[in-house]
Amino acid sequence: MKTVAETPARADYQRGVRRVLLVTLLLNLAVVAGKLVAGLLAGSLSVISDAIHSSVDSLNNVIGLVVVRYASAAPDDNHPYGHAKFETLAAFAIAGFLFVTCYEIGGSAFKRLFGENAPAPEITALTIGVMLVTILVNIFVTVYEQREGKRLQSEFLIADAIHTRSDVLVSSSVLVGLFLIRQGYVWLDPVVSLGVAAFIAWNGYEIFKATVPVLVDAAPVEAARIREIAESVPGVHSVHDVRSRSHGGEIFIEMHLHVASDYENNHVLSHQITEEVERRLAHELGTVTATIHVEPLPADAPVKSGW
């Protein structure tokens, strides 16, 4: 299998993503341990559920460390467009884990609400203190991972940051619930757990919504917009059969292009026209790889206004 030598940019990308994942993995493990110990000591289903929610973050980091090695691999004969969709697929898997977690937490909450009476949770200052610290850690992880994900154009890091952001909201709601439980509203413990499950389901939906279009090669840019940009280049008569897809922060565009009759027999000028089309597409849309097939202008083609 023939492969392309790894470029410095790709190597920097891989090192950057791995560094972010290692840092967030260590922080997430600390968060899970703290919540789990506090939840078990207090006998609080809501805190334990929050710990389970946070444990998915750690699992995602481990998956990411494995996947990013393959997602950032150089293009080869079998994968001429690269391996970036492995990263999108991993982000899709995160959503799957979230839905499974939602189901498990929801089931436990309903059993406590409608099943046998369980011992009332004992909420102490330690329980509340641990939740406060983990919220601060999650805020840092969310900001750090989101920032680095955008800088590196990593779909996996951005998807994981969305999930970690939900930890902040969920843990905050759990913390409010703990104060109320201390006031005697014991039934709020499983109710808050259901709220945790709802947050998890929503985040799973958000990740699905972001990754499915990439996995099924949905067009990231309307064909009309691509035609508009291409036909704004002097010498381009018309564009048709436009297709586009994206992965790894890059847009791949294919099109058939008619040059004006004055240029079609001049291969040098035709090539310059296609290069200008590529330049304008990149300027308007970001990182673009365009495949342009130049065709002769049909004899009955209308004269373009302004020529």
Phi, psi and omega in degrees: 000124182276134178234159177265139182302142181293130181273158177302322180297318180293321179295319178296320179299313182296316179296320181296313180294318179297321179297315179298316182294322179294316179297312182291329177298313180298317179293319180294322177298321178295320179296314181298314181299316181296313181294319182295315179297314181297320180293319179293318180296324182274343184069031184259118179294324181295319179290319178297319178298320178295324177295320178296318177302315181291331181294334177296327176301315180296319178297320178298321179297318179296315178300317181299320180297326179283315187290321186297335177296323181272324182295329182264008179294152182292154175301150177220184184298325181275341180226071185295338178267008181092187185242018187299335182290344172299324179291318177297321178296322178295320177298321176299321179295327177303316180299321178299316177298322180296319180292322176297316179299318178302315181298315183294316181293317179299319179298316180295321180295317180295323178297320181287328180288318188244359180264208180293152179293130179258156178302141179293136179295146179254098183272119181246176177297328178296316180301312181293320180297318179297318180297321179297316181295317182294327177296316179296319178296317180293325176298316178298314181298318181299310181297315182296313184289321178296315181297313181290326178297318178291320181295320181270354184056048181255113179296325182294314180296319180294318178296319180292326177295324177299317179294316180296325177299325178294330177300321180298313180294315181296313182296326178294318178293323177296319180298317177298318178298324180296320178298319180289323178297323178296336179274001176110358180273069186296327182297345180290340183300306177291331178295317177297324178299321176295324176297321176300315180299321179295319177298318180297316180298319180297318179293325175298319178297318181299320180289318176303315183298328181276328188264328184300315179302325179290318183292330180261012177059041174292146182292122180283341181226138179297140181300325180297323179292319179295317178299319180300316180294314183294319183283354175279350180279127178303134181099346178269121179276311183197163181226141178212175182050052181275131176225149177210152173207171183214154164191154178060030180077007181240142178255130177253125184237137173236141180202159170253135188230133173260125173267161179297153183301333180292341186249344193294337178265001178251098187294328180295313179293322178299319178295319179297323178296314180295325177295322178292324176299314179299318181297316181291323177298317179294322180295321184275327191246347182106213181289115186229136168244115185248135173249113188242123177258113182274129180240152176292150181286128178302149183298328182264014181293138180291150178287133182283133182298142179096354179266000000 
